[in-house]
Every structure is written in C-alpha cells, then in structure tokens.
Amino acid sequence: MNKQPAITVFMPVYNAELYLRDAIESVLAQSYKKFIFMIINDGSTDQSETIILEYKDERIQYISNEFRNC
C-alpha cells in the first residue's frame, strides 16, 4: 500500500518576504493534512530562504534555484 500523499501543493517564491509567512501558514493550516508542500525559491535576494528554512514541518520540501540570469 502506497502511503505517499496524493496531493502536492507547489508554491514558487521570488522575493516574497513580506507575505511569505502568511502564505506558508495558510497552506499548513488547511483542514486536509496529507499533502506535500513543495516550495521553490527562484533565486530570491531578500530573506525568503531564511523564512522558509524556519519551518520544520515534514510536509515541506524545499528547492532552491540559485541561478540568477542578470
């Protein structure tokens, strides 16, 4: 029997520190709890990564894209 959650929530992030905590808290507070929460940081230059790494919820999978095309 597969115990992997059937739902994945994707949240791309780019310099979103002002609203990021509220967005993460909103997803984690959903009544349905069996999901993977994939947060993709697309090269933020603000404190987004620091905020994301504060969360220790096992549903969160963090991907950091360090490439910046500037």
Predicted model as a PDB file, atoms N, CA, C, CB and O in Angstrom, pLDDT in the B-factor column:
MODEL        1                                                                  
ATOM      1  N   MET A   1       0.838  -1.185   0.000  1.00 55.00           N  
ATOM      2  CA  MET A   1       0.000   0.000   0.000  1.00 55.00           C  
ATOM      3  C   MET A   1       0.879   1.243   0.000  1.00 55.00           C  
ATOM      4  CB  MET A   1      -0.951   0.001   1.214  1.00 55.00           C  
ATOM      5  O   MET A   1       1.796   1.355   0.813  1.00 55.00           O  
ATOM      6  N   ASN A   2       0.607   2.171  -0.900  1.00 64.00           N  
ATOM      7  CA  ASN A   2       1.385   3.403  -1.039  1.00 64.00           C  
ATOM      8  C   ASN A   2       0.911   4.436  -0.018  1.00 64.00           C  
ATOM      9  CB  ASN A   2       1.266   3.969  -2.478  1.00 64.00           C  
ATOM     10  O   ASN A   2      -0.262   4.812  -0.018  1.00 64.00           O  
ATOM     11  N   LYS A   3       1.806   4.894   0.846  1.00 75.00           N  
ATOM     12  CA  LYS A   3       1.460   5.881   1.860  1.00 75.00           C  
ATOM     13  C   LYS A   3       1.838   7.293   1.430  1.00 75.00           C  
ATOM     14  CB  LYS A   3       2.141   5.541   3.171  1.00 75.00           C  
ATOM     15  O   LYS A   3       1.722   8.230   2.221  1.00 75.00           O  
ATOM     16  N   GLN A   4       2.279   7.455   0.213  1.00 77.00           N  
ATOM     17  CA  GLN A   4       2.639   8.772  -0.327  1.00 77.00           C  
ATOM     18  C   GLN A   4       1.378   9.618  -0.496  1.00 77.00           C  
ATOM     19  CB  GLN A   4       3.389   8.631  -1.688  1.00 77.00           C  
ATOM     20  O   GLN A   4       0.383   9.130  -1.032  1.00 77.00           O  
ATOM     21  N   PRO A   5       1.399  10.888  -0.044  1.00 79.00           N  
ATOM     22  CA  PRO A   5       0.220  11.745  -0.222  1.00 79.00           C  
ATOM     23  C   PRO A   5      -0.161  11.903  -1.695  1.00 79.00           C  
ATOM     24  CB  PRO A   5       0.475  13.118   0.391  1.00 79.00           C  
ATOM     25  O   PRO A   5       0.703  11.931  -2.572  1.00 79.00           O  
ATOM     26  N   ALA A   6      -1.446  12.003  -1.946  1.00 85.00           N  
ATOM     27  CA  ALA A   6      -1.949  12.110  -3.318  1.00 85.00           C  
ATOM     28  C   ALA A   6      -1.929  13.553  -3.823  1.00 85.00           C  
ATOM     29  CB  ALA A   6      -3.367  11.556  -3.399  1.00 85.00           C  
ATOM     30  O   ALA A   6      -2.147  13.798  -5.010  1.00 85.00           O  
ATOM     31  N   ILE A   7      -1.673  14.495  -2.937  1.00 94.00           N  
ATOM     32  CA  ILE A   7      -1.728  15.920  -3.305  1.00 94.00           C  
ATOM     33  C   ILE A   7      -0.375  16.570  -3.058  1.00 94.00           C  
ATOM     34  CB  ILE A   7      -2.836  16.661  -2.503  1.00 94.00           C  
ATOM     35  O   ILE A   7       0.254  16.359  -2.020  1.00 94.00           O  
ATOM     36  N   THR A   8       0.063  17.369  -4.036  1.00 96.00           N  
ATOM     37  CA  THR A   8       1.245  18.205  -3.863  1.00 96.00           C  
ATOM     38  C   THR A   8       0.842  19.647  -4.100  1.00 96.00           C  
ATOM     39  CB  THR A   8       2.395  17.776  -4.826  1.00 96.00           C  
ATOM     40  O   THR A   8       0.217  19.972  -5.110  1.00 96.00           O  
ATOM     41  N   VAL A   9       1.202  20.503  -3.167  1.00 97.00           N  
ATOM     42  CA  VAL A   9       0.952  21.939  -3.285  1.00 97.00           C  
ATOM     43  C   VAL A   9       2.280  22.584  -3.669  1.00 97.00           C  
ATOM     44  CB  VAL A   9       0.369  22.553  -1.939  1.00 97.00           C  
ATOM     45  O   VAL A   9       3.269  22.453  -2.947  1.00 97.00           O  
ATOM     46  N   PHE A  10       2.304  23.285  -4.812  1.00 97.00           N  
ATOM     47  CA  PHE A  10       3.506  23.969  -5.269  1.00 97.00           C  
ATOM     48  C   PHE A  10       3.385  25.453  -4.974  1.00 97.00           C  
ATOM     49  CB  PHE A  10       3.741  23.729  -6.776  1.00 97.00           C  
ATOM     50  O   PHE A  10       2.341  26.058  -5.219  1.00 97.00           O  
ATOM     51  N   MET A  11       4.460  26.042  -4.444  1.00 98.00           N  
ATOM     52  CA  MET A  11       4.471  27.482  -4.232  1.00 98.00           C  
ATOM     53  C   MET A  11       5.810  28.044  -4.717  1.00 98.00           C  
ATOM     54  CB  MET A  11       4.230  27.827  -2.728  1.00 98.00           C  
ATOM     55  O   MET A  11       6.828  27.899  -4.041  1.00 98.00           O  
ATOM     56  N   PRO A  12       5.807  28.687  -5.889  1.00 97.00           N  
ATOM     57  CA  PRO A  12       7.028  29.362  -6.328  1.00 97.00           C  
ATOM     58  C   PRO A  12       7.199  30.654  -5.531  1.00 97.00           C  
ATOM     59  CB  PRO A  12       6.985  29.658  -7.861  1.00 97.00           C  
ATOM     60  O   PRO A  12       6.224  31.332  -5.203  1.00 97.00           O  
ATOM     61  N   VAL A  13       8.457  30.981  -5.227  1.00 97.00           N  
ATOM     62  CA  VAL A  13       8.750  32.157  -4.408  1.00 97.00           C  
ATOM     63  C   VAL A  13       9.852  32.969  -5.086  1.00 97.00           C  
ATOM     64  CB  VAL A  13       9.174  31.745  -2.960  1.00 97.00           C  
ATOM     65  O   VAL A  13      10.873  32.425  -5.508  1.00 97.00           O  
ATOM     66  N   TYR A  14       9.628  34.273  -5.182  1.00 96.00           N  
ATOM     67  CA  TYR A  14      10.683  35.178  -5.629  1.00 96.00           C  
ATOM     68  C   TYR A  14      10.529  36.495  -4.867  1.00 96.00           C  
ATOM     69  CB  TYR A  14      10.620  35.407  -7.185  1.00 96.00           C  
ATOM     70  O   TYR A  14       9.573  37.241  -5.083  1.00 96.00           O  
ATOM     71  N   ASN A  15      11.470  36.766  -3.987  1.00 97.00           N  
ATOM     72  CA  ASN A  15      11.475  37.998  -3.185  1.00 97.00           C  
ATOM     73  C   ASN A  15      10.105  38.272  -2.561  1.00 97.00           C  
ATOM     74  CB  ASN A  15      11.898  39.191  -4.051  1.00 97.00           C  
ATOM     75  O   ASN A  15       9.504  39.324  -2.776  1.00 97.00           O  
ATOM     76  N   ALA A  16       9.635  37.307  -1.791  1.00 96.00           N  
ATOM     77  CA  ALA A  16       8.283  37.369  -1.235  1.00 96.00           C  
ATOM     78  C   ALA A  16       8.277  37.508   0.283  1.00 96.00           C  
ATOM     79  CB  ALA A  16       7.509  36.136  -1.630  1.00 96.00           C  
ATOM     80  O   ALA A  16       7.289  37.159   0.930  1.00 96.00           O  
ATOM     81  N   GLU A  17       9.366  38.013   0.859  1.00 97.00           N  
ATOM     82  CA  GLU A  17       9.472  38.009   2.319  1.00 97.00           C  
ATOM     83  C   GLU A  17       8.328  38.726   3.030  1.00 97.00           C  
ATOM     84  CB  GLU A  17      10.762  38.638   2.722  1.00 97.00           C  
ATOM     85  O   GLU A  17       7.995  38.357   4.157  1.00 97.00           O  
ATOM     86  N   LEU A  18       7.727  39.715   2.426  1.00 97.00           N  
ATOM     87  CA  LEU A  18       6.653  40.461   3.094  1.00 97.00           C  
ATOM     88  C   LEU A  18       5.400  39.622   3.317  1.00 97.00           C  
ATOM     89  CB  LEU A  18       6.296  41.686   2.283  1.00 97.00           C  
ATOM     90  O   LEU A  18       4.671  39.849   4.282  1.00 97.00           O  
ATOM     91  N   TYR A  19       5.144  38.668   2.450  1.00 97.00           N  
ATOM     92  CA  TYR A  19       3.909  37.882   2.504  1.00 97.00           C  
ATOM     93  C   TYR A  19       4.152  36.389   2.707  1.00 97.00           C  
ATOM     94  CB  TYR A  19       3.123  38.089   1.241  1.00 97.00           C  
ATOM     95  O   TYR A  19       3.201  35.616   2.812  1.00 97.00           O  
ATOM     96  N   LEU A  20       5.393  35.988   2.760  1.00 98.00           N  
ATOM     97  CA  LEU A  20       5.742  34.576   2.741  1.00 98.00           C  
ATOM     98  C   LEU A  20       5.245  33.816   3.966  1.00 98.00           C  
ATOM     99  CB  LEU A  20       7.225  34.427   2.632  1.00 98.00           C  
ATOM    100  O   LEU A  20       4.687  32.728   3.824  1.00 98.00           O  
ATOM    101  N   ARG A  21       5.430  34.354   5.143  1.00 98.00           N  
ATOM    102  CA  ARG A  21       4.967  33.663   6.352  1.00 98.00           C  
ATOM    103  C   ARG A  21       3.460  33.426   6.308  1.00 98.00           C  
ATOM    104  CB  ARG A  21       5.335  34.472   7.605  1.00 98.00           C  
ATOM    105  O   ARG A  21       2.984  32.337   6.628  1.00 98.00           O  
ATOM    106  N   ASP A  22       2.713  34.461   5.907  1.00 98.00           N  
ATOM    107  CA  ASP A  22       1.255  34.312   5.808  1.00 98.00           C  
ATOM    108  C   ASP A  22       0.874  33.232   4.798  1.00 98.00           C  
ATOM    109  CB  ASP A  22       0.608  35.648   5.412  1.00 98.00           C  
ATOM    110  O   ASP A  22      -0.041  32.445   5.041  1.00 98.00           O  
ATOM    111  N   ALA A  23       1.575  33.195   3.672  1.00 98.00           N  
ATOM    112  CA  ALA A  23       1.265  32.199   2.637  1.00 98.00           C  
ATOM    113  C   ALA A  23       1.571  30.782   3.126  1.00 98.00           C  
ATOM    114  CB  ALA A  23       2.062  32.496   1.352  1.00 98.00           C  
ATOM    115  O   ALA A  23       0.765  29.872   2.934  1.00 98.00           O  
ATOM    116  N   ILE A  24       2.723  30.595   3.751  1.00 98.00           N  
ATOM    117  CA  ILE A  24       3.090  29.272   4.269  1.00 98.00           C  
ATOM    118  C   ILE A  24       2.116  28.839   5.356  1.00 98.00           C  
ATOM    119  CB  ILE A  24       4.533  29.281   4.819  1.00 98.00           C  
ATOM    120  O   ILE A  24       1.632  27.708   5.346  1.00 98.00           O  
ATOM    121  N   GLU A  25       1.828  29.737   6.293  1.00 98.00           N  
ATOM    122  CA  GLU A  25       0.907  29.417   7.387  1.00 98.00           C  
ATOM    123  C   GLU A  25      -0.477  29.047   6.849  1.00 98.00           C  
ATOM    124  CB  GLU A  25       0.797  30.607   8.357  1.00 98.00           C  
ATOM    125  O   GLU A  25      -1.138  28.159   7.389  1.00 98.00           O  
ATOM    126  N   SER A  26      -0.907  29.715   5.804  1.00 98.00           N  
ATOM    127  CA  SER A  26      -2.211  29.435   5.217  1.00 98.00           C  
ATOM    128  C   SER A  26      -2.271  28.017   4.654  1.00 98.00           C  
ATOM    129  CB  SER A  26      -2.527  30.450   4.121  1.00 98.00           C  
ATOM    130  O   SER A  26      -3.250  27.302   4.869  1.00 98.00           O  
ATOM    131  N   VAL A  27      -1.240  27.618   3.944  1.00 98.00           N  
ATOM    132  CA  VAL A  27      -1.213  26.268   3.381  1.00 98.00           C  
ATOM    133  C   VAL A  27      -1.151  25.228   4.495  1.00 98.00           C  
ATOM    134  CB  VAL A  27      -0.014  26.101   2.425  1.00 98.00           C  
ATOM    135  O   VAL A  27      -1.881  24.237   4.461  1.00 98.00           O  
ATOM    136  N   LEU A  28      -0.288  25.445   5.476  1.00 98.00           N  
ATOM    137  CA  LEU A  28      -0.128  24.465   6.548  1.00 98.00           C  
ATOM    138  C   LEU A  28      -1.365  24.344   7.437  1.00 98.00           C  
ATOM    139  CB  LEU A  28       1.063  24.828   7.394  1.00 98.00           C  
ATOM    140  O   LEU A  28      -1.554  23.322   8.097  1.00 98.00           O  
ATOM    141  N   ALA A  29      -2.203  25.373   7.460  1.00 98.00           N  
ATOM    142  CA  ALA A  29      -3.392  25.377   8.315  1.00 98.00           C  
ATOM    143  C   ALA A  29      -4.615  24.739   7.663  1.00 98.00           C  
ATOM    144  CB  ALA A  29      -3.723  26.787   8.708  1.00 98.00           C  
ATOM    145  O   ALA A  29      -5.681  24.694   8.278  1.00 98.00           O  
ATOM    146  N   GLN A  30      -4.487  24.250   6.447  1.00 96.00           N  
ATOM    147  CA  GLN A  30      -5.633  23.631   5.777  1.00 96.00           C  
ATOM    148  C   GLN A  30      -6.149  22.438   6.574  1.00 96.00           C  
ATOM    149  CB  GLN A  30      -5.252  23.190   4.355  1.00 96.00           C  
ATOM    150  O   GLN A  30      -5.383  21.768   7.266  1.00 96.00           O  
ATOM    151  N   SER A  31      -7.431  22.181   6.475  1.00 95.00           N  
ATOM    152  CA  SER A  31      -8.017  21.066   7.229  1.00 95.00           C  
ATOM    153  C   SER A  31      -7.526  19.709   6.715  1.00 95.00           C  
ATOM    154  CB  SER A  31      -9.544  21.125   7.153  1.00 95.00           C  
ATOM    155  O   SER A  31      -7.384  18.772   7.500  1.00 95.00           O  
ATOM    156  N   TYR A  32      -7.269  19.594   5.423  1.00 94.00           N  
ATOM    157  CA  TYR A  32      -6.709  18.367   4.881  1.00 94.00           C  
ATOM    158  C   TYR A  32      -5.203  18.411   5.101  1.00 94.00           C  
ATOM    159  CB  TYR A  32      -7.062  18.192   3.363  1.00 94.00           C  
ATOM    160  O   TYR A  32      -4.541  19.347   4.652  1.00 94.00           O  
ATOM    161  N   LYS A  33      -4.660  17.420   5.781  1.00 94.00           N  
ATOM    162  CA  LYS A  33      -3.259  17.468   6.213  1.00 94.00           C  
ATOM    163  C   LYS A  33      -2.315  16.561   5.430  1.00 94.00           C  
ATOM    164  CB  LYS A  33      -3.181  17.109   7.650  1.00 94.00           C  
ATOM    165  O   LYS A  33      -1.098  16.667   5.584  1.00 94.00           O  
ATOM    166  N   LYS A  34      -2.847  15.674   4.596  1.00 95.00           N  
ATOM    167  CA  LYS A  34      -1.994  14.696   3.913  1.00 95.00           C  
ATOM    168  C   LYS A  34      -1.566  15.208   2.543  1.00 95.00           C  
ATOM    169  CB  LYS A  34      -2.725  13.353   3.767  1.00 95.00           C  
ATOM    170  O   LYS A  34      -2.115  14.809   1.517  1.00 95.00           O  
ATOM    171  N   PHE A  35      -0.581  16.091   2.545  1.00 96.00           N  
ATOM    172  CA  PHE A  35      -0.072  16.643   1.288  1.00 96.00           C  
ATOM    173  C   PHE A  35       1.414  16.918   1.408  1.00 96.00           C  
ATOM    174  CB  PHE A  35      -0.826  17.933   0.905  1.00 96.00           C  
ATOM    175  O   PHE A  35       1.965  17.002   2.506  1.00 96.00           O  
ATOM    176  N   ILE A  36       2.044  17.055   0.266  1.00 97.00           N  
ATOM    177  CA  ILE A  36       3.423  17.515   0.181  1.00 97.00           C  
ATOM    178  C   ILE A  36       3.361  18.994  -0.199  1.00 97.00           C  
ATOM    179  CB  ILE A  36       4.269  16.669  -0.866  1.00 97.00           C  
ATOM    180  O   ILE A  36       2.618  19.375  -1.103  1.00 97.00           O  
ATOM    181  N   PHE A  37       4.129  19.810   0.480  1.00 98.00           N  
ATOM    182  CA  PHE A  37       4.159  21.248   0.228  1.00 98.00           C  
ATOM    183  C   PHE A  37       5.534  21.577  -0.337  1.00 98.00           C  
ATOM    184  CB  PHE A  37       3.859  22.079   1.538  1.00 98.00           C  
ATOM    185  O   PHE A  37       6.508  21.693   0.406  1.00 98.00           O  
ATOM    186  N   MET A  38       5.607  21.727  -1.652  1.00 98.00           N  
ATOM    187  CA  MET A  38       6.866  21.992  -2.326  1.00 98.00           C  
ATOM    188  C   MET A  38       7.026  23.499  -2.530  1.00 98.00           C  
ATOM    189  CB  MET A  38       6.935  21.240  -3.681  1.00 98.00           C  
ATOM    190  O   MET A  38       6.245  24.128  -3.244  1.00 98.00           O  
ATOM    191  N   ILE A  39       8.037  24.056  -1.898  1.00 98.00           N  
ATOM    192  CA  ILE A  39       8.327  25.488  -2.019  1.00 98.00           C  
ATOM    193  C   ILE A  39       9.567  25.628  -2.884  1.00 98.00           C  
ATOM    194  CB  ILE A  39       8.534  26.167  -0.609  1.00 98.00           C  
ATOM    195  O   ILE A  39      10.623  25.083  -2.562  1.00 98.00           O  
ATOM    196  N   ILE A  40       9.436  26.363  -3.986  1.00 97.00           N  
ATOM    197  CA  ILE A  40      10.530  26.549  -4.926  1.00 97.00           C  
ATOM    198  C   ILE A  40      10.961  28.008  -4.891  1.00 97.00           C  
ATOM    199  CB  ILE A  40      10.116  26.124  -6.363  1.00 97.00           C  
ATOM    200  O   ILE A  40      10.223  28.894  -5.323  1.00 97.00           O  
ATOM    201  N   ASN A  41      12.152  28.247  -4.378  1.00 97.00           N  
ATOM    202  CA  ASN A  41      12.711  29.586  -4.307  1.00 97.00           C  
ATOM    203  C   ASN A  41      13.464  29.853  -5.601  1.00 97.00           C  
ATOM    204  CB  ASN A  41      13.642  29.750  -3.066  1.00 97.00           C  
ATOM    205  O   ASN A  41      14.472  29.205  -5.886  1.00 97.00           O  
ATOM    206  N   ASP A  42      12.979  30.795  -6.375  1.00 94.00           N  
ATOM    207  CA  ASP A  42      13.538  31.061  -7.707  1.00 94.00           C  
ATOM    208  C   ASP A  42      14.564  32.186  -7.672  1.00 94.00           C  
ATOM    209  CB  ASP A  42      12.421  31.412  -8.690  1.00 94.00           C  
ATOM    210  O   ASP A  42      14.449  33.169  -8.404  1.00 94.00           O  
ATOM    211  N   GLY A  43      15.571  32.031  -6.810  1.00 93.00           N  
ATOM    212  CA  GLY A  43      16.687  32.975  -6.792  1.00 93.00           C  
ATOM    213  C   GLY A  43      16.412  34.262  -6.034  1.00 93.00           C  
ATOM    214  O   GLY A  43      16.946  35.313  -6.388  1.00 93.00           O  
ATOM    215  N   SER A  44      15.596  34.196  -5.007  1.00 95.00           N  
ATOM    216  CA  SER A  44      15.291  35.392  -4.217  1.00 95.00           C  
ATOM    217  C   SER A  44      16.562  36.018  -3.651  1.00 95.00           C  
ATOM    218  CB  SER A  44      14.323  35.046  -3.078  1.00 95.00           C  
ATOM    219  O   SER A  44      17.516  35.318  -3.311  1.00 95.00           O  
ATOM    220  N   THR A  45      16.561  37.335  -3.555  1.00 94.00           N  
ATOM    221  CA  THR A  45      17.692  38.070  -2.984  1.00 94.00           C  
ATOM    222  C   THR A  45      17.324  38.709  -1.650  1.00 94.00           C  
ATOM    223  CB  THR A  45      18.174  39.144  -3.961  1.00 94.00           C  
ATOM    224  O   THR A  45      18.150  39.393  -1.044  1.00 94.00           O  
ATOM    225  N   ASP A  46      16.106  38.497  -1.190  1.00 97.00           N  
ATOM    226  CA  ASP A  46      15.669  39.014   0.105  1.00 97.00           C  
ATOM    227  C   ASP A  46      15.788  37.900   1.158  1.00 97.00           C  
ATOM    228  CB  ASP A  46      14.199  39.552   0.025  1.00 97.00           C  
ATOM    229  O   ASP A  46      16.604  36.995   0.981  1.00 97.00           O  
ATOM    230  N   GLN A  47      15.030  37.934   2.208  1.00 97.00           N  
ATOM    231  CA  GLN A  47      15.098  36.955   3.293  1.00 97.00           C  
ATOM    232  C   GLN A  47      14.171  35.756   3.099  1.00 97.00           C  
ATOM    233  CB  GLN A  47      14.769  37.626   4.591  1.00 97.00           C  
ATOM    234  O   GLN A  47      13.898  35.030   4.055  1.00 97.00           O  
ATOM    235  N   SER A  48      13.691  35.540   1.891  1.00 97.00           N  
ATOM    236  CA  SER A  48      12.758  34.441   1.629  1.00 97.00           C  
ATOM    237  C   SER A  48      13.319  33.088   2.066  1.00 97.00           C  
ATOM    238  CB  SER A  48      12.412  34.395   0.150  1.00 97.00           C  
ATOM    239  O   SER A  48      12.624  32.321   2.733  1.00 97.00           O  
ATOM    240  N   GLU A  49      14.552  32.789   1.704  1.00 97.00           N  
ATOM    241  CA  GLU A  49      15.119  31.490   2.061  1.00 97.00           C  
ATOM    242  C   GLU A  49      15.200  31.315   3.578  1.00 97.00           C  
ATOM    243  CB  GLU A  49      16.508  31.331   1.440  1.00 97.00           C  
ATOM    244  O   GLU A  49      14.872  30.246   4.092  1.00 97.00           O  
ATOM    245  N   THR A  50      15.622  32.324   4.281  1.00 97.00           N  
ATOM    246  CA  THR A  50      15.711  32.260   5.743  1.00 97.00           C  
ATOM    247  C   THR A  50      14.347  31.960   6.355  1.00 97.00           C  
ATOM    248  CB  THR A  50      16.267  33.579   6.309  1.00 97.00           C  
ATOM    249  O   THR A  50      14.236  31.149   7.273  1.00 97.00           O  
ATOM    250  N   ILE A  51      13.318  32.614   5.845  1.00 98.00           N  
ATOM    251  CA  ILE A  51      11.957  32.399   6.347  1.00 98.00           C  
ATOM    252  C   ILE A  51      11.503  30.968   6.080  1.00 98.00           C  
ATOM    253  CB  ILE A  51      10.978  33.395   5.698  1.00 98.00           C  
ATOM    254  O   ILE A  51      10.959  30.313   6.968  1.00 98.00           O  
ATOM    255  N   ILE A  52      11.722  30.488   4.876  1.00 98.00           N  
ATOM    256  CA  ILE A  52      11.312  29.120   4.517  1.00 98.00           C  
ATOM    257  C   ILE A  52      12.009  28.105   5.421  1.00 98.00           C  
ATOM    258  CB  ILE A  52      11.635  28.822   3.027  1.00 98.00           C  
ATOM    259  O   ILE A  52      11.377  27.162   5.897  1.00 98.00           O  
ATOM    260  N   LEU A  53      13.290  28.291   5.657  1.00 98.00           N  
ATOM    261  CA  LEU A  53      14.065  27.328   6.444  1.00 98.00           C  
ATOM    262  C   LEU A  53      13.702  27.345   7.927  1.00 98.00           C  
ATOM    263  CB  LEU A  53      15.541  27.607   6.286  1.00 98.00           C  
ATOM    264  O   LEU A  53      14.099  26.440   8.660  1.00 98.00           O  
ATOM    265  N   GLU A  54      12.971  28.336   8.377  1.00 98.00           N  
ATOM    266  CA  GLU A  54      12.493  28.370   9.768  1.00 98.00           C  
ATOM    267  C   GLU A  54      11.451  27.279  10.035  1.00 98.00           C  
ATOM    268  CB  GLU A  54      11.895  29.750  10.088  1.00 98.00           C  
ATOM    269  O   GLU A  54      11.277  26.848  11.175  1.00 98.00           O  
ATOM    270  N   TYR A  55      10.774  26.843   8.999  1.00 98.00           N  
ATOM    271  CA  TYR A  55       9.698  25.864   9.148  1.00 98.00           C  
ATOM    272  C   TYR A  55      10.266  24.451   9.160  1.00 98.00           C  
ATOM    273  CB  TYR A  55       8.664  26.016   8.018  1.00 98.00           C  
ATOM    274  O   TYR A  55      11.057  24.080   8.292  1.00 98.00           O  
ATOM    275  N   LYS A  56       9.858  23.677  10.142  1.00 97.00           N  
ATOM    276  CA  LYS A  56      10.347  22.301  10.304  1.00 97.00           C  
ATOM    277  C   LYS A  56       9.250  21.272  10.044  1.00 97.00           C  
ATOM    278  CB  LYS A  56      10.912  22.105  11.709  1.00 97.00           C  
ATOM    279  O   LYS A  56       9.355  20.126  10.482  1.00 97.00           O  
ATOM    280  N   ASP A  57       8.212  21.672   9.342  1.00 97.00           N  
ATOM    281  CA  ASP A  57       7.093  20.777   9.042  1.00 97.00           C  
ATOM    282  C   ASP A  57       7.550  19.710   8.044  1.00 97.00           C  
ATOM    283  CB  ASP A  57       5.877  21.576   8.478  1.00 97.00           C  
ATOM    284  O   ASP A  57       8.132  20.033   7.008  1.00 97.00           O  
ATOM    285  N   GLU A  58       7.285  18.448   8.357  1.00 96.00           N  
ATOM    286  CA  GLU A  58       7.746  17.349   7.499  1.00 96.00           C  
ATOM    287  C   GLU A  58       7.081  17.332   6.130  1.00 96.00           C  
ATOM    288  CB  GLU A  58       7.498  16.034   8.182  1.00 96.00           C  
ATOM    289  O   GLU A  58       7.565  16.645   5.230  1.00 96.00           O  
ATOM    290  N   ARG A  59       6.006  18.054   5.947  1.00 97.00           N  
ATOM    291  CA  ARG A  59       5.340  18.105   4.638  1.00 97.00           C  
ATOM    292  C   ARG A  59       6.061  19.020   3.661  1.00 97.00           C  
ATOM    293  CB  ARG A  59       3.902  18.568   4.798  1.00 97.00           C  
ATOM    294  O   ARG A  59       5.852  18.924   2.452  1.00 97.00           O  
ATOM    295  N   ILE A  60       6.904  19.903   4.170  1.00 98.00           N  
ATOM    296  CA  ILE A  60       7.594  20.876   3.314  1.00 98.00           C  
ATOM    297  C   ILE A  60       8.807  20.242   2.653  1.00 98.00           C  
ATOM    298  CB  ILE A  60       8.021  22.111   4.127  1.00 98.00           C  
ATOM    299  O   ILE A  60       9.651  19.633   3.309  1.00 98.00           O  
ATOM    300  N   GLN A  61       8.870  20.404   1.335  1.00 97.00           N  
ATOM    301  CA  GLN A  61      10.055  20.048   0.558  1.00 97.00           C  
ATOM    302  C   GLN A  61      10.539  21.336  -0.088  1.00 97.00           C  
ATOM    303  CB  GLN A  61       9.748  18.923  -0.524  1.00 97.00           C  
ATOM    304  O   GLN A  61       9.787  21.992  -0.809  1.00 97.00           O  
ATOM    305  N   TYR A  62      11.780  21.700   0.163  1.00 98.00           N  
ATOM    306  CA  TYR A  62      12.318  22.980  -0.297  1.00 98.00           C  
ATOM    307  C   TYR A  62      13.301  22.772  -1.435  1.00 98.00           C  
ATOM    308  CB  TYR A  62      12.996  23.727   0.856  1.00 98.00           C  
ATOM    309  O   TYR A  62      14.200  21.935  -1.356  1.00 98.00           O  
ATOM    310  N   ILE A  63      13.117  23.544  -2.490  1.00 97.00           N  
ATOM    311  CA  ILE A  63      14.032  23.544  -3.629  1.00 97.00           C  
ATOM    312  C   ILE A  63      14.512  24.970  -3.831  1.00 97.00           C  
ATOM    313  CB  ILE A  63      13.347  22.984  -4.928  1.00 97.00           C  
ATOM    314  O   ILE A  63      13.704  25.896  -3.904  1.00 97.00           O  
ATOM    315  N   SER A  64      15.820  25.148  -3.920  1.00 96.00           N  
ATOM    316  CA  SER A  64      16.382  26.476  -4.119  1.00 96.00           C  
ATOM    317  C   SER A  64      17.056  26.551  -5.481  1.00 96.00           C  
ATOM    318  CB  SER A  64      17.382  26.821  -2.999  1.00 96.00           C  
ATOM    319  O   SER A  64      17.979  25.787  -5.764  1.00 96.00           O  
ATOM    320  N   ASN A  65      16.604  27.457  -6.312  1.00 89.00           N  
ATOM    321  CA  ASN A  65      17.222  27.714  -7.610  1.00 89.00           C  
ATOM    322  C   ASN A  65      18.153  28.895  -7.420  1.00 89.00           C  
ATOM    323  CB  ASN A  65      16.148  27.994  -8.736  1.00 89.00           C  
ATOM    324  O   ASN A  65      17.703  30.037  -7.323  1.00 89.00           O  
ATOM    325  N   GLU A  66      19.432  28.628  -7.366  1.00 73.00           N  
ATOM    326  CA  GLU A  66      20.421  29.678  -7.117  1.00 73.00           C  
ATOM    327  C   GLU A  66      20.807  30.456  -8.379  1.00 73.00           C  
ATOM    328  CB  GLU A  66      21.658  29.070  -6.506  1.00 73.00           C  
ATOM    329  O   GLU A  66      21.444  31.505  -8.290  1.00 73.00           O  
ATOM    330  N   PHE A  67      20.430  29.952  -9.532  1.00 68.00           N  
ATOM    331  CA  PHE A  67      20.808  30.601 -10.786  1.00 68.00           C  
ATOM    332  C   PHE A  67      20.084  31.925 -10.951  1.00 68.00           C  
ATOM    333  CB  PHE A  67      20.508  29.688 -11.974  1.00 68.00           C  
ATOM    334  O   PHE A  67      18.859  31.991 -10.851  1.00 68.00           O  
ATOM    335  N   ARG A  68      20.843  32.966 -11.202  1.00 60.00           N  
ATOM    336  CA  ARG A  68      20.249  34.283 -11.445  1.00 60.00           C  
ATOM    337  C   ARG A  68      20.729  34.766 -12.814  1.00 60.00           C  
ATOM    338  CB  ARG A  68      20.634  35.312 -10.308  1.00 60.00           C  
ATOM    339  O   ARG A  68      21.931  34.888 -13.050  1.00 60.00           O  
ATOM    340  N   ASN A  69      19.809  35.030 -13.685  1.00 60.00           N  
ATOM    341  CA  ASN A  69      20.134  35.475 -15.035  1.00 60.00           C  
ATOM    342  C   ASN A  69      20.035  36.994 -15.085  1.00 60.00           C  
ATOM    343  CB  ASN A  69      19.190  34.819 -16.088  1.00 60.00           C  
ATOM    344  O   ASN A  69      19.044  37.543 -15.566  1.00 60.00           O  
ATOM    345  N   CYS A  70      21.064  37.666 -14.587  1.00 54.00           N  
ATOM    346  CA  CYS A  70      21.056  39.131 -14.525  1.00 54.00           C  
ATOM    347  C   CYS A  70      22.159  39.706 -15.367  1.00 54.00           C  
ATOM    348  CB  CYS A  70      21.196  39.616 -13.089  1.00 54.00           C  
ATOM    349  O   CYS A  70      22.310  40.926 -15.439  1.00 54.00           O  
TER     350      CYS A  70                                                      
ENDMDL                                                                          
END                                                                             
